[in-house]
């Protein structure tokens, strides 16, 4: 019996020292990452929640057709380059003035409105700015018909202003 107790104690001692707990293993990895085209990987962590307010205000300005506010929320140049938008159709809009001219025509032609359904802010190690990843339902009028899409925007924010964003789109799927 004594040998059995010693064997159990020895086994517990041996295995308890080798295996990290699940919580310790999870803490070794950042909650997210960004990877370059060259394969370099940078950790991403939670960022300033105030970025969510900046993006919400920006979307509200679009819904309210407040072009002056939109322009004032853009930053001309960031560490990543000049202000730009990469649209879901591959178009690149460069510069705040170009964006405002584009929006004037788009607002008139399609009357777009956004309803945000999620947003998350993150910081990538090694970058000056921070990011907001946000999803929105976008309703537009195209050829007299209401069209709904779901857009995800990756928004780069530097010095409290919008520096760039990439928009990815999916058409609404019929529920019938």
N, CA, C and O of each residue as an XYZ file, in Angstrom:
704
protein
N       0.822     -1.189      0.000
C       0.000      0.000      0.000
C       0.871      1.260      0.000
O       0.593      2.239     -0.692
N       1.937      1.192      0.807
C       2.847      2.334      0.900
C       3.472      2.640     -0.459
O       3.617      3.807     -0.821
N       3.840      1.613     -1.208
C       4.429      1.789     -2.542
C       3.428      2.405     -3.510
O       3.794      3.226     -4.352
N       2.177      2.012     -3.391
C       1.130      2.563     -4.249
C       0.949      4.056     -3.976
O       0.806      4.829     -4.923
N       0.950      4.471     -2.751
C       0.814      5.889     -2.391
C       2.011      6.675     -2.915
O       1.847      7.769     -3.455
N       3.198      6.129     -2.761
C       4.400      6.797     -3.286
C       4.348      6.915     -4.804
O       4.738      7.945     -5.354
N       3.881      5.896     -5.477
C       3.762      5.924     -6.939
C       2.759      6.988     -7.382
O       3.009      7.711     -8.347
N       1.644      7.087     -6.693
C       0.629      8.099     -7.026
C       1.186      9.494     -6.797
O       1.032     10.366     -7.652
N       1.831      9.722     -5.658
C       2.419     11.032     -5.379
C       3.487     11.389     -6.407
O       3.544     12.526     -6.875
N       4.321     10.437     -6.756
C       5.362     10.673     -7.761
C       4.729     11.016     -9.115
O       5.205     11.921     -9.801
N       3.680     10.318     -9.503
C       2.991     10.579    -10.778
C       2.359     11.969    -10.793
O       2.491     12.702    -11.773
N       1.676     12.331     -9.713
C       1.052     13.653     -9.623
C       2.108     14.740     -9.719
O       1.939     15.715    -10.450
N       3.202     14.572     -8.978
C       4.275     15.564     -8.996
C       4.883     15.689    -10.394
O       5.122     16.804    -10.857
N       5.130     14.598    -11.057
C       5.755     14.598    -12.383
C       4.864     15.272    -13.418
O       5.332     16.132    -14.164
N       3.603     14.904    -13.476
C       2.725     15.438    -14.513
C       2.242     16.852    -14.221
O       1.922     17.586    -15.156
N       2.179     17.251    -12.986
C       1.723     18.604    -12.664
C       2.759     19.652    -13.037
O       2.405     20.817    -13.219
N       4.000     19.282    -13.154
C       5.062     20.231    -13.497
C       5.206     20.419    -15.000
O       5.714     21.453    -15.433
N       4.780     19.465    -15.801
C       5.033     19.489    -17.239
C       3.950     20.175    -18.058
O       4.266     20.806    -19.067
N       2.724     20.080    -17.675
C       1.615     20.498    -18.517
C       1.101     21.874    -18.103
O       0.588     22.036    -16.996
N       1.238     22.883    -18.999
C       0.661     24.187    -18.648
C      -0.860     24.100    -18.684
O      -1.436     23.324    -19.447
N      -1.481     24.888    -17.868
C      -2.940     24.903    -17.881
C      -3.427     25.523    -19.184
O      -2.679     26.225    -19.866
N      -4.661     25.265    -19.518
C      -5.245     25.808    -20.738
C      -5.189     27.338    -20.715
O      -4.902     27.965    -21.734
N      -5.460     27.928    -19.569
C      -5.450     29.386    -19.451
C      -4.051     29.940    -19.729
O      -3.923     30.952    -20.418
N      -3.006     29.302    -19.212
C      -1.635     29.746    -19.466
C      -1.290     29.633    -20.943
O      -0.653     30.532    -21.492
N      -1.692     28.560    -21.591
C      -1.410     28.372    -23.011
C      -2.103     29.439    -23.847
O      -1.529     29.931    -24.819
N      -3.345     29.808    -23.477
C      -4.077     30.829    -24.215
C      -3.448     32.207    -24.049
O      -3.502     33.030    -24.963
N      -2.846     32.466    -22.872
C      -2.262     33.767    -22.599
C      -0.982     33.999    -23.402
O      -0.572     35.146    -23.577
N      -0.348     32.942    -23.889
C       0.877     33.074    -24.659
C       0.629     33.710    -26.026
O       1.559     34.266    -26.611
N      -0.565     33.646    -26.540
C      -0.885     34.169    -27.865
C      -1.767     35.403    -27.737
O      -2.695     35.442    -26.929
N      -1.458     36.417    -28.556
C      -2.297     37.616    -28.594
C      -3.668     37.230    -29.138
O      -3.789     36.227    -29.841
N      -4.702     38.008    -28.825
C      -6.039     37.657    -29.300
C      -6.218     37.774    -30.810
O      -7.201     37.274    -31.356
N      -5.280     38.428    -31.489
C      -5.387     38.549    -32.940
C      -4.026     38.804    -33.558
O      -3.015     38.909    -32.864
N      -4.024     38.901    -34.894
C      -2.775     39.180    -35.588
C      -3.058     39.821    -36.925
O      -4.172     39.749    -37.444
N      -2.038     40.451    -37.476
C      -2.059     40.946    -38.854
C      -0.826     40.356    -39.523
O       0.252     40.308    -38.930
N      -0.992     39.916    -40.743
C       0.107     39.281    -41.466
C       0.356     40.055    -42.751
O      -0.582     40.388    -43.475
N       1.613     40.338    -43.029
C       1.976     41.049    -44.250
C       2.001     40.079    -45.422
O       1.958     38.863    -45.233
N       2.072     40.621    -46.633
C       2.173     39.764    -47.817
C       3.458     38.945    -47.800
O       3.516     37.861    -48.381
N       4.495     39.466    -47.128
C       5.766     38.746    -47.023
C       5.726     37.659    -45.953
O       6.700     36.928    -45.777
N       4.601     37.546    -45.232
C       4.451     36.504    -44.235
C       4.833     36.911    -42.825
O       4.743     36.096    -41.907
N       5.260     38.157    -42.629
C       5.559     38.621    -41.284
C       4.251     38.748    -40.505
O       3.239     39.189    -41.052
N       4.272     38.369    -39.253
C       3.064     38.409    -38.447
C       3.273     39.334    -37.250
O       4.305     39.280    -36.581
N       2.278     40.181    -36.990
C       2.306     41.111    -35.873
C       1.099     40.850    -34.991
O      -0.002     40.611    -35.486
N       1.309     40.896    -33.696
C       0.211     40.687    -32.749
C      -0.764     41.851    -32.794
O      -0.378     42.995    -33.036
N      -2.030     41.545    -32.559
C      -3.082     42.565    -32.479
C      -3.819     42.380    -31.158
O      -4.116     41.260    -30.744
N      -4.107     43.501    -30.509
C      -4.777     43.498    -29.216
C      -5.907     44.521    -29.232
O      -6.065     45.279    -30.189
N      -6.682     44.528    -28.168
C      -7.751     45.518    -28.026
C      -7.162     46.918    -28.069
O      -6.061     47.154    -27.571
N      -7.898     47.843    -28.664
C      -7.451     49.237    -28.766
C      -8.421     50.136    -28.020
O      -9.312     49.666    -27.314
N      -8.235     51.417    -28.186
C      -9.016     52.429    -27.491
C     -10.490     52.368    -27.923
O     -10.778     52.527    -29.109
N     -11.418     52.143    -27.001
C     -12.840     52.099    -27.350
C     -13.359     53.421    -27.926
O     -14.405     53.432    -28.574
N     -12.652     54.531    -27.705
C     -13.062     55.817    -28.292
C     -13.068     55.749    -29.814
O     -13.767     56.525    -30.464
N     -12.297     54.830    -30.390
C     -12.299     54.656    -31.851
C     -13.679     54.256    -32.363
O     -14.059     54.619    -33.476
N     -14.425     53.513    -31.557
C     -15.778     53.103    -31.950
C     -16.681     54.320    -32.076
O     -17.518     54.394    -32.975
N     -16.505     55.277    -31.165
C     -17.289     56.510    -31.234
C     -16.940     57.322    -32.481
O     -17.816     57.917    -33.109
N     -15.664     57.340    -32.829
C     -15.228     58.065    -34.040
C     -15.911     57.474    -35.261
O     -16.456     58.213    -36.081
N     -15.891     56.151    -35.396
C     -16.505     55.509    -36.558
C     -18.024     55.685    -36.556
O     -18.616     55.937    -37.605
N     -18.663     55.555    -35.387
C     -20.119     55.770    -35.308
C     -20.484     57.190    -35.759
O     -21.447     57.383    -36.501
N     -19.715     58.167    -35.310
C     -19.961     59.560    -35.699
C     -19.777     59.734    -37.214
O     -20.522     60.479    -37.850
N     -18.799     59.054    -37.778
C     -18.522     59.117    -39.213
C     -19.689     58.526    -40.014
O     -20.114     59.100    -41.017
N     -20.197     57.381    -39.565
C     -21.340     56.750    -40.238
C     -22.581     57.630    -40.092
O     -23.329     57.802    -41.055
N     -22.810     58.190    -38.897
C     -23.947     59.101    -38.699
C     -23.855     60.302    -39.648
O     -24.863     60.744    -40.200
N     -22.642     60.821    -39.829
C     -22.456     61.949    -40.751
C     -22.834     61.543    -42.172
O     -23.389     62.353    -42.915
N     -22.543     60.309    -42.559
C     -22.956     59.821    -43.885
C     -24.476     59.731    -43.974
O     -25.075     60.179    -44.952
N     -25.095     59.151    -42.949
C     -26.556     59.034    -42.959
C     -27.240     60.388    -42.955
O     -28.337     60.533    -43.494
N     -26.594     61.391    -42.344
C     -27.151     62.751    -42.282
C     -26.693     63.635    -43.444
O     -27.061     64.808    -43.515
N     -25.896     63.076    -44.347
C     -25.385     63.798    -45.528
C     -24.576     65.036    -45.133
O     -24.617     66.058    -45.819
N     -23.847     64.935    -44.032
C     -23.052     66.047    -43.510
C     -21.634     65.962    -44.089
O     -20.713     65.464    -43.441
N     -21.483     66.453    -45.304
C     -20.215     66.352    -46.018
C     -19.096     67.133    -45.331
O     -17.939     66.712    -45.364
N     -19.428     68.263    -44.711
C     -18.408     69.036    -43.999
C     -17.850     68.242    -42.826
O     -16.638     68.216    -42.611
N     -18.728     67.598    -42.068
C     -18.265     66.802    -40.936
C     -17.426     65.622    -41.419
O     -16.383     65.324    -40.838
N     -17.868     64.959    -42.462
C     -17.097     63.837    -43.019
C     -15.692     64.298    -43.376
O     -14.711     63.674    -42.972
N     -15.592     65.379    -44.124
C     -14.276     65.891    -44.542
C     -13.420     66.258    -43.333
O     -12.212     66.022    -43.335
N     -14.038     66.835    -42.298
C     -13.270     67.250    -41.116
C     -12.766     66.051    -40.311
O     -11.815     66.182    -39.540
N     -13.389     64.896    -40.482
C     -12.985     63.707    -39.735
C     -11.895     62.909    -40.448
O     -11.342     61.969    -39.877
N     -11.584     63.277    -41.689
C     -10.527     62.606    -42.444
C      -9.185     63.250    -42.129
O      -9.107     64.453    -41.881
N      -8.132     62.444    -42.140
C      -6.775     62.959    -41.994
C      -6.125     62.888    -43.377
O      -6.261     61.887    -44.080
N      -5.423     63.949    -43.761
C      -4.838     64.011    -45.104
C      -3.795     62.931    -45.336
O      -3.752     62.319    -46.403
N      -2.955     62.697    -44.336
C      -1.849     61.772    -44.518
C      -1.568     61.056    -43.206
O      -1.643     61.656    -42.134
N      -1.247     59.787    -43.296
C      -0.901     58.983    -42.129
C       0.428     58.299    -42.392
O       1.016     58.451    -43.463
N       0.889     57.556    -41.420
C       2.110     56.785    -41.614
C       1.895     55.742    -42.715
O       2.861     55.277    -43.320
N       0.646     55.375    -42.976
C       0.341     54.401    -44.029
C       0.172     55.061    -45.393
O       0.017     54.360    -46.393
N       0.197     56.386    -45.457
C       0.051     57.081    -46.736
C      -1.095     58.069    -46.707
O      -1.638     58.389    -45.650
N      -1.456     58.550    -47.900
C      -2.533     59.537    -48.030
C      -3.890     58.896    -47.763
O      -4.046     57.679    -47.867
N      -4.883     59.742    -47.413
C      -6.252     59.274    -47.189
C      -6.734     58.545    -48.439
O      -6.546     59.016    -49.561
N      -7.361     57.381    -48.225
C      -7.889     56.611    -49.348
C      -8.970     55.651    -48.888
O      -9.035     55.260    -47.722
N      -9.812     55.285    -49.836
C     -10.861     54.298    -49.621
C     -10.713     53.254    -50.716
O     -10.593     53.595    -51.892
N     -10.722     52.009    -50.341
C     -10.721     50.917    -51.309
C     -12.116     50.313    -51.270
O     -12.489     49.640    -50.309
N     -12.885     50.563    -52.334
C     -14.293     50.174    -52.351
C     -14.450     48.704    -52.730
O     -13.509     48.087    -53.230
N     -15.636     48.142    -52.494
C     -15.846     46.726    -52.787
C     -15.767     46.384    -54.279
O     -15.555     45.223    -54.632
N     -15.933     47.368    -55.148
C     -15.844     47.078    -56.591
C     -14.432     47.283    -57.141
O     -14.223     47.211    -58.352
N     -13.470     47.537    -56.264
C     -12.083     47.702    -56.688
C     -11.670     49.140    -56.930
O     -10.491     49.411    -57.161
N     -12.608     50.060    -56.883
C     -12.294     51.475    -57.082
C     -11.501     51.994    -55.889
O     -11.795     51.649    -54.744
N     -10.498     52.822    -56.156
C      -9.730     53.465    -55.099
C     -10.024     54.954    -55.150
O      -9.811     55.609    -56.171
N     -10.511     55.473    -54.046
C     -10.795     56.904    -53.926
C      -9.664     57.510    -53.121
O      -9.461     57.150    -51.961
N      -8.923     58.430    -53.730
C      -7.757     59.028    -53.075
C      -8.039     60.484    -52.735
O      -8.377     61.285    -53.606
N      -7.895     60.811    -51.464
C      -8.046     62.184    -51.014
C      -9.458     62.490    -50.557
O     -10.439     61.968    -51.087
N      -9.528     63.347    -49.564
C     -10.808     63.722    -48.974
C     -11.694     64.477    -49.968
O     -12.904     64.253    -50.007
N     -11.107     65.369    -50.770
C     -11.903     66.127    -51.751
C     -12.549     65.192    -52.771
O     -13.705     65.384    -53.150
N     -11.801     64.178    -53.214
C     -12.343     63.200    -54.165
C     -13.471     62.407    -53.522
O     -14.477     62.115    -54.167
N     -13.301     62.056    -52.244
C     -14.354     61.332    -51.527
C     -15.631     62.155    -51.460
O     -16.719     61.632    -51.704
N     -15.511     63.433    -51.134
C     -16.690     64.294    -50.997
C     -17.420     64.417    -52.339
O     -18.649     64.358    -52.375
N     -16.695     64.585    -53.419
C     -17.327     64.645    -54.751
C     -18.017     63.330    -55.075
O     -19.130     63.326    -55.601
N     -17.365     62.208    -54.766
C     -17.974     60.904    -54.985
C     -19.265     60.776    -54.178
O     -20.286     60.333    -54.703
N     -19.218     61.170    -52.884
C     -20.392     61.039    -52.022
C     -21.558     61.892    -52.501
O     -22.708     61.458    -52.425
N     -21.283     63.104    -52.997
C     -22.366     63.952    -53.511
C     -23.150     63.213    -54.591
O     -24.381     63.186    -54.561
N     -22.452     62.628    -55.523
C     -23.107     61.895    -56.605
C     -23.800     60.634    -56.120
O     -24.907     60.324    -56.560
N     -23.161     59.909    -55.220
C     -23.726     58.656    -54.717
C     -24.967     58.915    -53.870
O     -25.969     58.213    -54.006
N     -24.904     59.918    -52.997
C     -26.076     60.251    -52.184
C     -27.270     60.584    -53.066
O     -28.389     60.147    -52.794
N     -27.035     61.358    -54.124
C     -28.100     61.755    -55.052
C     -28.639     60.553    -55.833
O     -29.850     60.405    -55.999
N     -27.737     59.704    -56.306
C     -28.137     58.601    -57.183
C     -28.789     57.437    -56.442
O     -29.752     56.858    -56.943
N     -28.281     57.079    -55.247
C     -28.737     55.839    -54.608
C     -29.267     56.000    -53.178
O     -29.788     55.041    -52.608
N     -29.143     57.189    -52.594
C     -29.651     57.445    -51.248
C     -29.248     56.350    -50.245
O     -30.120     55.755    -49.612
N     -27.952     56.076    -50.091
C     -27.526     54.992    -49.196
C     -27.723     55.342    -47.725
O     -27.564     56.493    -47.319
N     -28.074     54.322    -46.929
C     -28.158     54.477    -45.469
C     -27.524     53.241    -44.828
O     -27.656     52.122    -45.322
N     -26.834     53.481    -43.714
C     -26.113     52.435    -43.016
C     -26.734     52.173    -41.651
O     -27.200     53.094    -40.980
N     -26.733     50.900    -41.250
C     -27.110     50.503    -39.891
C     -26.025     49.548    -39.396
O     -25.952     48.390    -39.808
N     -25.191     50.064    -38.506
C     -24.075     49.270    -37.985
C     -24.597     48.159    -37.090
O     -25.458     48.390    -36.242
N     -24.075     46.951    -37.281
C     -24.491     45.843    -36.417
C     -23.340     45.246    -35.622
O     -23.589     44.443    -34.723
N     -22.084     45.603    -35.911
C     -20.983     45.258    -35.016
C     -19.801     46.160    -35.293
O     -19.630     46.657    -36.407
N     -18.982     46.369    -34.267
C     -17.721     47.087    -34.393
C     -16.764     46.575    -33.326
O     -17.169     46.234    -32.215
N     -15.506     46.530    -33.684
C     -14.450     46.109    -32.764
C     -13.217     46.944    -33.073
O     -12.911     47.193    -34.239
N     -12.511     47.376    -32.042
C     -11.314     48.175    -32.257
C     -10.076     47.386    -31.844
O     -10.076     46.694    -30.826
N      -9.020     47.502    -32.653
C      -7.798     46.765    -32.357
C      -6.559     47.583    -32.676
O      -6.601     48.524    -33.469
N      -5.467     47.211    -32.049
C      -4.161     47.837    -32.242
C      -3.206     46.756    -32.715
O      -3.109     45.693    -32.101
N      -2.498     47.027    -33.811
C      -1.506     46.102    -34.336
C      -0.130     46.586    -33.877
O       0.232     47.743    -34.086
N       0.622     45.697    -33.255
C       1.956     46.046    -32.780
C       2.790     46.614    -33.925
O       2.822     46.055    -35.021
N       3.462     47.727    -33.659
C       4.349     48.332    -34.651
C       3.700     49.400    -35.510
O       4.393     50.039    -36.302
N       2.391     49.622    -35.387
C       1.714     50.667    -36.158
C       1.361     51.834    -35.244
O       1.033     51.643    -34.073
N       1.431     53.050    -35.798
C       1.062     54.235    -35.019
C      -0.433     54.283    -34.748
O      -0.854     54.583    -33.632
N      -1.228     53.992    -35.755
C      -2.676     54.109    -35.632
C      -3.315     52.851    -35.082
O      -2.644     51.893    -34.699
N      -4.642     52.891    -35.058
C      -5.428     51.761    -34.604
C      -6.515     51.468    -35.634
O      -6.680     52.218    -36.595
N      -7.239     50.402    -35.439
C      -8.224     49.933    -36.411
C      -9.601     49.786    -35.781
O      -9.733     49.528    -34.585
N     -10.617     49.953    -36.606
C     -11.980     49.547    -36.270
C     -12.422     48.618    -37.393
O     -12.321     48.954    -38.573
N     -12.903     47.466    -37.014
C     -13.516     46.542    -37.968
C     -15.003     46.616    -37.678
O     -15.431     46.354    -36.554
N     -15.795     46.973    -38.682
C     -17.209     47.253    -38.441
C     -18.067     46.677    -39.559
O     -17.712     46.747    -40.736
N     -19.188     46.112    -39.172
C     -20.140     45.585    -40.137
C     -21.409     46.413    -40.134
O     -21.875     46.850    -39.082
N     -21.965     46.627    -41.318
C     -23.185     47.427    -41.424
C     -24.083     46.873    -42.525
O     -23.621     46.326    -43.526
N     -25.375     47.036    -42.300
C     -26.357     46.779    -43.343
C     -26.457     48.072    -44.144
O     -26.677     49.143    -43.578
N     -26.298     47.974    -45.445
C     -26.366     49.140    -46.330
C     -27.580     48.982    -47.234
O     -27.716     47.994    -47.955
N     -28.461     49.981    -47.177
C     -29.637     49.990    -48.063
C     -29.458     51.119    -49.060
O     -29.108     52.240    -48.691
N     -29.705     50.806    -50.348
C     -29.595     51.782    -51.427
C     -30.764     51.591    -52.377
O     -31.398     50.536    -52.401
N     -31.037     52.622    -53.155
C     -32.052     52.522    -54.200
C     -31.324     52.479    -55.537
O     -30.678     53.444    -55.944
N     -31.445     51.333    -56.212
C     -30.773     51.131    -57.489
C     -31.846     50.836    -58.537
O     -32.582     49.856    -58.421
N     -31.927     51.682    -59.551
C     -32.941     51.540    -60.613
C     -34.350     51.400    -60.028
O     -35.151     50.589    -60.493
N     -34.636     52.209    -58.997
C     -35.963     52.226    -58.396
C     -36.232     51.101    -57.418
O     -37.311     51.057    -56.826
N     -35.303     50.204    -57.230
C     -35.477     49.066    -56.322
C     -34.562     49.210    -55.106
O     -33.406     49.612    -55.234
N     -35.094     48.875    -53.920
C     -34.241     48.886    -52.728
C     -33.332     47.657    -52.761
O     -33.790     46.530    -52.951
N     -32.049     47.898    -52.573
C     -31.041     46.844    -52.562
C     -30.377     46.868    -51.188
O     -29.997     47.926    -50.688
N     -30.245     45.692    -50.589
C     -29.579     45.577    -49.300
C     -28.317     44.751    -49.454
O     -28.326     43.678    -50.056
N     -27.227     45.273    -48.897
C     -25.966     44.547    -48.835
C     -25.449     44.629    -47.408
O     -25.913     45.436    -46.602
N     -24.490     43.784    -47.119
C     -23.818     43.796    -45.824
C     -22.352     44.100    -46.088
O     -21.663     43.363    -46.793
N     -21.891     45.203    -45.504
C     -20.529     45.668    -45.709
C     -19.713     45.503    -44.441
O     -20.203     45.742    -43.337
N     -18.480     45.100    -44.604
C     -17.515     45.088    -43.512
C     -16.425     46.064    -43.902
O     -15.860     45.975    -44.992
N     -16.130     46.996    -43.005
C     -15.094     47.999    -43.253
C     -13.938     47.787    -42.290
O     -14.142     47.624    -41.087
N     -12.727     47.791    -42.826
C     -11.502     47.836    -42.018
C     -11.040     49.280    -42.070
O     -10.614     49.772    -43.115
N     -11.127     49.953    -40.936
C     -10.915     51.398    -40.871
C      -9.635     51.689    -40.101
O      -9.471     51.260    -38.959
N      -8.727     52.426    -40.743
C      -7.486     52.835    -40.082
C      -7.668     54.235    -39.511
O      -8.040     55.163    -40.229
N      -7.404     54.382    -38.211
C      -7.571     55.653    -37.511
C      -6.224     56.066    -36.931
O      -5.555     55.286    -36.254
N      -5.845     57.301    -37.210
C      -4.604     57.842    -36.670
C      -4.879     59.259    -36.170
O      -5.533     60.047    -36.854
N      -4.390     59.573    -35.003
C      -4.589     60.890    -34.383
C      -6.075     61.249    -34.274
O      -6.443     62.416    -34.402
N      -6.920     60.251    -34.038
C      -8.346     60.484    -33.855
C      -9.105     60.780    -35.139
O     -10.249     61.232    -35.093
N      -8.474     60.528    -36.297
C      -9.128     60.798    -37.583
C      -9.043     59.571    -38.490
O      -8.194     58.698    -38.315
N      -9.951     59.537    -39.462
C     -10.002     58.433    -40.417
C      -8.886     58.619    -41.446
O      -8.809     59.655    -42.107
N      -8.027     57.614    -41.576
C      -6.913     57.695    -42.519
C      -7.126     56.888    -43.779
O      -6.627     57.247    -44.845
N      -7.867     55.796    -43.661
C      -8.137     54.930    -44.812
C      -9.164     53.899    -44.379
O      -9.321     53.616    -43.191
N      -9.863     53.340    -45.368
C     -10.674     52.167    -45.069
C     -10.900     51.328    -46.305
O     -10.929     51.818    -47.433
N     -11.060     50.028    -46.045
C     -11.298     49.015    -47.054
C     -12.697     48.476    -46.808
O     -13.048     48.173    -45.668
N     -13.501     48.352    -47.858
C     -14.876     47.877    -47.705
C     -15.039     46.565    -48.464
O     -14.667     46.454    -49.632
N     -15.598     45.584    -47.781
C     -15.898     44.273    -48.358
C     -17.404     44.099    -48.301
O     -18.022     44.422    -47.286
N     -18.011     43.592    -49.375
C     -19.481     43.567    -49.485
C     -20.000     42.175    -49.821
O     -19.384     41.412    -50.565
N     -21.167     41.878    -49.239
C     -21.914     40.669    -49.568
C     -23.359     41.071    -49.801
O     -23.921     41.833    -49.015
N     -23.964     40.577    -50.856
C     -25.378     40.840    -51.111
C     -26.220     40.147    -50.060
O     -25.841     39.102    -49.532
N     -27.371     40.741    -49.759
C     -28.306     40.117    -48.836
C     -28.823     38.830    -49.448
O     -29.061     38.755    -50.653
N     -28.994     37.831    -48.623
C     -29.494     36.530    -49.072
C     -30.989     36.481    -48.790
O     -31.413     36.766    -47.670
N     -31.798     36.122    -49.792
C     -33.248     36.032    -49.556
C     -33.542     35.046    -48.423
O     -32.908     33.996    -48.318
N     -34.498     35.396    -47.591
C     -34.851     34.535    -46.455
C     -35.919     33.513    -46.800
O     -36.274     32.688    -45.959
N     -36.426     33.548    -47.991
C     -37.509     32.621    -48.390
C     -36.976     31.297    -48.825
O     -37.748     30.410    -49.190
